[in-house]
Amino acid sequence: MIHQREDIEGIDSAILMHPSVWEASGHVSGFTDPLVECKTCHNRFREDQIEDIKICPEKNCDGKLTESKQFNLMFQTHMGPVQDKGSQIYLRPETAQGIFVNFENVMTSTRKKIPFGIGQIGKSFRNEITPGNFIFRTREFEQMEMEFFCQPDSADEWFNYWIEFSHNWFEFIGIKKSNLRKREHTADEKPHYAKAALDIEYNFPWGWGELETINNRSDHDLKSHSEKSGKDLSFFDEESKERYIPYVIEPAMGADRTVLAVICDAYDEEDLGDEKRSLLRFKPIVSPIQVAVLPLSKNEKLAEVSNDIYKKLQKVYRCQFDNTQSIGKRYRRQDEIGTPICLTIDFDTVEKDQCVTLRHRDTMDQIRIKIEDIEKEIEKLFTSF
């Protein structure tokens, strides 16, 4: 969104902001989940995530649950040497508000005109009642959000555009189309600021779960911050000669959840007869290690050429150098972390043919290639994953 487009700028906004930011956004009054507590074991649950809202869902506990109460998900802390009500602030529950309060700064300094977007990746914090499913729901998480500012009458068009853009991106990074679906929010689950909202969900091992929400936030945010701060955040359109508060289309994604979905989709096991091979079939674009350089041994004869190859490839790819254990065990290790290509340097490399053995992760096929052809062969093979 940011590096490959001319209409989106990237920022890194503050985690700690003035409390009035969260009053204007509605988080202080409305960012809540329904909380119930078991009168027997005293465990707490989100009421909307349990089937029987009267009986405790914990195994071997049939205690009665309390009436639900609204629980604010923002973490509170204090700024300054004195801890009183006047020093109370919050850890940000989303990155979006940092974008809204910097809207005018970014527009002015970059000379952007509507439509344009501002995006960022960063930490958010929510005091979740029931975190779980590994990194799917945590209290500290990495968020990727982009706020796209547009004319009010073009908001529906941009809303649909970013839905398709996001869906296509998930497929691009390797998630199977069959494991993705779009689900519109019902009236009772739609955020208070949203004119329209849709989730892109992934079929996790435990069922369907949200990867990304695309919201049509209307003019709610800029209007609220404008009213709270007294700063005019309207935009004057030179072409139409009209002034308006821009509408905002927001693709908001959980980076941790996306990583989890990619891993779930990539994991595979193969029965090779005498053993079982575990591997991650990552697309090269998301593989943590794209190329592994594996000298056959630690012998000094192999060291110089192996290091030269590694240092050269390291400038282009995410690489790993490994010269311990047998070559078979090292291949298996690279399979398990999803490395698409392994390069083995042996004694023939330095004594005979100036070639290396290139191994393909998915097929386990091995070919000999000239050292000078390594990058060309890697690029060609990357298209086959």
Phi, psi and omega in degrees: 000320188267310187281336185251011179230150178269348187255015178224133177250150178254143175223172172227096186274171185287147173280320179259119180230169181301138182305332181294338175301317183279341171287316179296324183284342182094003182288326181295319184267333191233001183270077189227159170236151178283121184251132172235153181231140177283130181286345181264302183266349177066016171287152182245146185219155169281124184300325183282000180246010177238149185284308181260110187280006180248336185244140181299131180279353180296142179298137179064023175225119179248030182295156178278147180264149177287168171296147182285149173224154183280129185244118180286132187273357182279137173283131177261145173212187181230147178244130179102177187283341183249128180263092175223183184299327181289342181260004185286128175226182184228147166286138186296133176273352176201160180273347188301317186294329175296331176287316183296319182286346176256007184306307183294321179302313182293315182298318182290313186288331181260355180058036178281150174239152177296134003272142173202166183233161174230128183230159175200159172242133179186174181285139169231161187223128177222132182279068184300137178291317183228078174293156180170186185056055177060242182261015179291314180230109181229168181273338174235121186213162180264127183242145174239114183228146175223130177252118184253115185267128186214170175295144181305320184282355177253003186297318180297320179296315179291327177302312179292325180299312184286336173297310181292321178303313183293316180300316180295326180293320178300319177293321181300323181274003170114004179277132183294138180300326181293341180261009179243147173209158176254137180222120178286144177290141172284166184300325184278347179254351181295134180303154184299335184268352193265131170281326176208150181209142180217137176260141163261119186247155178241144180275085179289167179305333180263358180131184183289136179215153185290131170259317185210144172245132173253120183246141163264099186277006184051215179258017187304311190289308181295325178294317181295316180291327177295316180293320183288322185268340185079010181261129180286114180252022177282166182235133176261119181273113182296327183286311182272349182058036177236153178247135181206160170276121182299146169279158183233127171254128188235109164276117182239118189235145172271116180294320181297316180296322180294317176301316180298318179295319179297318179294315180301318182288330185275338187293136180210155174229139179235135176270112181260018180092284182273351179203167176250128180261124174260136179210160173248116183272059178294146164292145182305329183296334180248359180296127177303319174242122182268326181221130174252130178257118190233092173299141183301328178207179178275006182306136183301332180299331183267345190297312187295310182293324179296316179294322178297315179297315182298313183294325179290314181290331182299335179285343185245324186236165170278113190241159173224140178249129183214121179233025178248156182069176179289157182295327178296317179293325179290323174300315181296320180297318179292325175300317185291332178262004170086021181289120184293322188226134173245140177243122180252127177257123182238188184288332175296329180302314185267339186255340186232288198252356184053039178239158174237162176266123178257125181246132179269125184302310189286320183265341186065012176293146179233135178227154175264131180225153178292147180302320182290346181260005187302308184296321179297318180290322179298311181300321180294318182287330180302330180288347183268353181275000000 
